[in-house]
């Protein structure tokens, strides 16, 4: 757990919270290079701590759930031109308690 805390802190301070370019030996380090270095460090930390299989299975399960949702999601009933009276979109967000539609 300490390893991932150190990696998380490295991500925050070396990539997310940095506004100015990072200089090593008076040479600026590009964000893409830092992204690649931190990515490799993260993968090495996953492999060395033997957590990589749990992360891989979690990513695969999440991808399957997203894929199933995309396969069975019906989008044809989300918006219809007939719902609009004057060409504007009809919103049900913030509609009155009576369930009537309000025009945006």
Secondary structure, 3 states (H helix, E strand, C coil): CHHHHHHHHHHHHHHHCCCCCEEECCEEECHHHHHHHHHHHHHHHHHHCCCHHHHHHHHHHHHHHHHHHHHHCCCCCCCCHHHCCCCCCEECCCCCCCCCCEEC
